[in-house]
C-alpha cells in the first residue's frame, strides 16, 4: 500500500491512515487513524472518542484488512472451545 494525494482523500466518514505535520517541538510527520465528519478531520475511533485534527493531512492511505487469524484462534472462534 502506498501513500495517496489529498485530491483522492475520502470525506465520507471512512477511517483512513493520515499523515499530518507535527508542530510541537521538532517538525516531523505523524501517522494516525482519522475520519472526516461535520466538515472537520478527527483522530480516533469514533465521534465519542475523537480529537479534532489541528493540522490538515498531507497524505493518506486506506487502512489494510487485518491478517487471517492463526489456525488455533480460528478453531476457537468457530467452535467456542479453547484448545
C-alpha positions as a printed Julia matrix, in Angstrom:
83×3 Matrix{Float64}:
   0.0     0.0    0.0
   1.28    3.47  -0.82
   0.52    6.98   0.32
  -2.02    8.86  -1.79
  -2.52   12.52  -2.59
  -5.13   14.69  -0.89
  -7.12   15.04  -4.1
  -8.36   11.47  -3.54
  -8.9    11.72   0.23
 -12.36   10.36   1.17
 -14.62   12.75   3.06
 -17.45   10.27   3.68
 -16.61    9.23   7.26
 -14.35    6.36   6.2
 -11.49    5.59   8.55
  -8.09    6.01   6.9
  -4.47    6.46   7.91
  -3.39   10.08   7.54
  -0.02   11.78   7.71
  -0.02   15.21   9.34
   2.74   17.64  10.24
   3.53   17.61  13.96
   4.14   21.19  15.01
   5.08   20.8   18.67
   8.82   20.66  19.15
  10.68   19.0   16.29
   8.92   19.28  12.92
   8.02   15.81  11.63
   5.23   13.79  10.06
   2.92   11.76  12.29
   0.65    8.91  11.18
  -2.66    8.02  12.76
  -6.18    6.75  12.13
  -8.63    9.52  11.26
 -12.01   10.21   9.7
 -13.83   13.22   8.23
 -17.14   14.29   9.79
 -19.05   17.54  10.15
 -16.6    19.42   7.94
 -13.62   18.52  10.14
 -10.92   15.85  10.4
 -10.74   13.81  13.6
  -8.16   11.47  15.19
  -9.67    8.48  16.88
 -12.18    5.7   16.79
 -15.5     7.47  16.52
 -17.18   10.76  17.38
 -17.4     9.88  21.08
 -13.66    9.17  21.32
 -12.18   11.58  18.81
  -9.9    14.6   18.9
 -10.08   17.24  16.19
  -7.0    17.41  13.96
  -5.25   20.75  14.34
  -3.35   20.31  11.08
  -4.82   19.04   7.84
  -3.44   15.77   6.46
  -0.87   15.98   3.69
  -1.15   12.33   2.61
  -3.4     9.34   3.29
  -3.8     5.61   2.68
  -6.57    3.07   3.23
  -6.41    1.01   6.4
  -5.48   -2.55   5.41
  -7.56   -5.54   6.41
  -6.33   -7.49   9.41
  -4.32  -10.63   8.63
  -6.08  -14.0    8.96
  -6.3   -15.45  12.45
  -3.81  -18.21  13.27
  -5.4   -21.66  12.86
  -5.74  -22.23  16.64
  -7.61  -18.95  17.15
  -9.83  -19.65  14.13
 -10.84  -23.04  15.58
 -11.59  -21.45  18.97
 -13.73  -18.81  17.33
 -15.66  -21.3   15.22
 -16.26  -23.88  17.95
 -16.19  -21.75  21.09
 -13.78  -24.34  22.58
 -10.34  -23.19  23.7
  -7.58  -25.6   22.86
